[in-house]
Amino acid sequence: MADNHAFDVVSEINQVEMHNAVDQAQRELAVRFDFKGTHASIEFSKKDNTITLLADHKAQLDTVLQMLKEKMAKRGVPVNALIRGKVEDATHDTVREVVKLHTGIDMDDARQMIKEIKQLKIKVQAQIMENKLRVTAKKIDDLQTVIAHLKANGPEYPLQFTNFT
């Protein structure tokens, strides 16, 4: 049996579930008593993969972000996919923060993962393919060892393992 088995390591988020999480957070903002009469809002841009948070002050902004994280967790969207931006002043004495959603595997992280896979001393090959990493081996057990290692020692953003053949 000379078949090779493979899987891809990717970092993606479910856009539909992310949109639903933002929608739920927006609805909660509209009905919560402590946000009545404030400028607090959440806007999701699918095109840019960004979320814009707006609030009257920094503490309120943190509350809005925490509310969004709770909705993301309930919908199964990894919270560690959020990359916080700089809090900046906006119009009408409000503050704004643009939060990016992490997608794809960074080139430096992919190289580090390949280095760690080679240090496992098992017979697998790993190669970088655009914004994902493909790992191939003759034994499925070797691939499962790599997956377990990457889950335990991977980068801080979420990883998914797809196209397992």
One Martini backbone bead per residue (centre of mass of N, CA, C, O) as a GRO file, in nm:
protein
  165
    1MET     BB    1   0.084   0.045   0.031
    2ALA     BB    2   0.141   0.372  -0.145
    3ASP     BB    3  -0.036   0.566  -0.009
    4ASN     BB    4  -0.114   0.897   0.038
    5HIS     BB    5  -0.161   1.115   0.303
    6ALA     BB    6  -0.368   1.413   0.383
    7PHE     BB    7  -0.352   1.764   0.497
    8ASP     BB    8  -0.486   2.078   0.595
    9VAL     BB    9  -0.372   2.392   0.720
   10VAL     BB   10  -0.597   2.629   0.858
   11SER     BB   11  -0.733   2.983   0.884
   12GLU     BB   12  -1.073   3.010   0.965
   13ILE     BB   13  -1.398   3.152   0.929
   14ASN     BB   14  -1.737   3.169   0.978
   15GLN     BB   15  -1.917   3.409   0.827
   16VAL     BB   16  -2.208   3.348   0.911
   17GLU     BB   17  -2.160   3.322   1.219
   18MET     BB   18  -2.035   3.601   1.249
   19HIS     BB   19  -2.282   3.759   1.156
   20ASN     BB   20  -2.470   3.647   1.377
   21ALA     BB   21  -2.309   3.753   1.620
   22VAL     BB   22  -2.331   4.052   1.548
   23ASP     BB   23  -2.640   4.064   1.539
   24GLN     BB   24  -2.685   3.983   1.835
   25ALA     BB   25  -2.521   4.218   1.957
   26GLN     BB   26  -2.693   4.444   1.837
   27ARG     BB   27  -2.956   4.364   1.978
   28GLU     BB   28  -2.850   4.393   2.267
   29LEU     BB   29  -2.776   4.692   2.247
   30ALA     BB   30  -3.077   4.790   2.196
   31VAL     BB   31  -3.195   4.662   2.493
   32ARG     BB   32  -2.999   4.768   2.685
   33PHE     BB   33  -2.996   4.987   2.944
   34ASP     BB   34  -2.680   5.080   2.947
   35PHE     BB   35  -2.727   5.173   2.614
   36LYS     BB   36  -2.910   5.399   2.644
   37GLY     BB   37  -2.825   5.684   2.459
   38THR     BB   38  -2.591   5.574   2.295
   39HIS     BB   39  -2.314   5.508   2.051
   40ALA     BB   40  -2.330   5.213   2.046
   41SER     BB   41  -2.155   4.986   1.810
   42ILE     BB   42  -2.173   4.738   1.534
   43GLU     BB   43  -1.954   4.654   1.252
   44PHE     BB   44  -1.957   4.442   0.957
   45SER     BB   45  -1.690   4.352   0.722
   46LYS     BB   46  -1.652   4.116   0.484
   47LYS     BB   47  -1.446   4.236   0.285
   48ASP     BB   48  -1.227   4.321   0.527
   49ASN     BB   49  -1.249   4.161   0.796
   50THR     BB   50  -1.415   4.367   0.992
   51ILE     BB   51  -1.467   4.535   1.314
   52THR     BB   52  -1.667   4.806   1.433
   53LEU     BB   53  -1.627   4.987   1.729
   54LEU     BB   54  -1.864   5.185   1.926
   55ALA     BB   55  -1.822   5.444   2.187
   56ASP     BB   56  -1.809   5.668   2.453
   57HIS     BB   57  -1.596   5.472   2.601
   58LYS     BB   58  -1.366   5.241   2.691
   59ALA     BB   59  -1.541   5.069   2.882
   60GLN     BB   60  -1.773   5.033   2.680
   61LEU     BB   61  -1.602   4.898   2.461
   62ASP     BB   62  -1.529   4.647   2.629
   63THR     BB   63  -1.824   4.554   2.661
   64VAL     BB   64  -1.883   4.514   2.361
   65LEU     BB   65  -1.659   4.307   2.312
   66GLN     BB   66  -1.758   4.098   2.519
   67MET     BB   67  -2.030   4.052   2.385
   68LEU     BB   68  -1.918   3.947   2.118
   69LYS     BB   69  -1.759   3.706   2.234
   70GLU     BB   70  -2.005   3.557   2.346
   71LYS     BB   71  -2.148   3.520   2.070
   72MET     BB   72  -1.921   3.366   1.934
   73ALA     BB   73  -1.907   3.124   2.128
   74LYS     BB   74  -2.205   3.031   2.084
   75ARG     BB   75  -2.142   2.997   1.753
   76GLY     BB   76  -1.832   2.878   1.717
   77VAL     BB   77  -1.639   3.120   1.719
   78PRO     BB   78  -1.325   3.206   1.740
   79VAL     BB   79  -1.191   3.444   1.955
   80ASN     BB   80  -0.876   3.430   1.861
   81ALA     BB   81  -0.940   3.584   1.572
   82LEU     BB   82  -0.895   3.845   1.713
   83ILE     BB   83  -0.759   4.173   1.619
   84ARG     BB   84  -0.664   4.429   1.784
   85GLY     BB   85  -0.679   4.762   1.783
   86LYS     BB   86  -0.682   5.096   1.792
   87VAL     BB   87  -0.780   5.339   2.003
   88GLU     BB   88  -0.998   5.598   1.884
   89ASP     BB   89  -1.110   5.894   1.805
   90ALA     BB   90  -1.430   6.027   1.750
   91THR     BB   91  -1.717   6.143   1.705
   92HIS     BB   92  -1.893   6.276   1.963
   93ASP     BB   93  -1.714   6.166   2.199
   94THR     BB   94  -1.584   5.900   2.080
   95VAL     BB   95  -1.492   5.558   2.033
   96ARG     BB   96  -1.267   5.353   1.825
   97GLU     BB   97  -1.252   5.006   1.694
   98VAL     BB   98  -1.053   4.795   1.490
   99VAL     BB   99  -1.130   4.459   1.414
  100LYS     BB  100  -0.965   4.181   1.315
  101LEU     BB  101  -0.973   3.890   1.110
  102HIS     BB  102  -0.824   3.590   1.108
  103THR     BB  103  -0.662   3.482   0.800
  104GLY     BB  104  -0.462   3.259   0.759
  105ILE     BB  105  -0.122   3.177   0.723
  106ASP     BB  106   0.161   3.277   0.818
  107MET     BB  107   0.473   3.244   0.700
  108ASP     BB  108   0.629   3.225   0.968
  109ASP     BB  109   0.438   3.012   1.097
  110ALA     BB  110   0.477   2.796   0.880
  111ARG     BB  111   0.780   2.758   0.923
  112GLN     BB  112   0.758   2.681   1.223
  113MET     BB  113   0.580   2.429   1.180
  114ILE     BB  114   0.780   2.276   1.004
  115LYS     BB  115   1.005   2.265   1.212
  116GLU     BB  116   0.839   2.107   1.427
  117ILE     BB  117   0.776   1.861   1.249
  118LYS     BB  118   1.075   1.777   1.204
  119GLN     BB  119   1.129   1.736   1.523
  120LEU     BB  120   0.950   1.467   1.546
  121LYS     BB  121   1.069   1.230   1.367
  122ILE     BB  122   0.875   1.188   1.116
  123LYS     BB  123   0.714   1.064   0.816
  124VAL     BB  124   0.686   1.380   0.684
  125GLN     BB  125   0.536   1.628   0.472
  126ALA     BB  126   0.583   1.988   0.432
  127GLN     BB  127   0.386   2.256   0.274
  128ILE     BB  128   0.352   2.561   0.120
  129MET     BB  129   0.014   2.699   0.032
  130GLU     BB  130   0.002   3.002   0.057
  131ASN     BB  131  -0.242   3.003   0.334
  132LYS     BB  132  -0.126   2.703   0.369
  133LEU     BB  133  -0.079   2.362   0.496
  134ARG     BB  134   0.077   2.065   0.375
  135VAL     BB  135   0.034   1.722   0.485
  136THR     BB  136   0.232   1.423   0.431
  137ALA     BB  137   0.173   1.057   0.437
  138LYS     BB  138   0.157   0.706   0.480
  139LYS     BB  139   0.054   0.751   0.775
  140ILE     BB  140  -0.206   0.835   0.973
  141ASP     BB  141  -0.068   0.844   1.251
  142ASP     BB  142   0.131   1.072   1.176
  143LEU     BB  143  -0.086   1.286   1.124
  144GLN     BB  144  -0.210   1.275   1.411
  145THR     BB  145   0.047   1.371   1.551
  146VAL     BB  146   0.058   1.648   1.415
  147ILE     BB  147  -0.214   1.753   1.509
  148ALA     BB  148  -0.161   1.733   1.812
  149HIS     BB  149   0.083   1.924   1.810
  150LEU     BB  150  -0.060   2.178   1.685
  151LYS     BB  151  -0.276   2.207   1.905
  152ALA     BB  152  -0.063   2.249   2.141
  153ASN     BB  153   0.181   2.436   1.956
  154GLY     BB  154   0.053   2.652   1.813
  155PRO     BB  155  -0.076   2.920   1.738
  156GLU     BB  156  -0.297   3.165   1.870
  157TYR     BB  157  -0.458   3.095   1.638
  158PRO     BB  158  -0.684   2.929   1.463
  159LEU     BB  159  -0.709   2.583   1.365
  160GLN     BB  160  -0.758   2.381   1.072
  161PHE     BB  161  -0.846   2.046   0.950
  162THR     BB  162  -0.833   1.957   0.611
  163ASN     BB  163  -0.853   1.727   0.364
  164PHE     BB  164  -0.873   1.434   0.468
  165THR     BB  165  -0.694   1.135   0.305
   0.00000   0.00000   0.00000
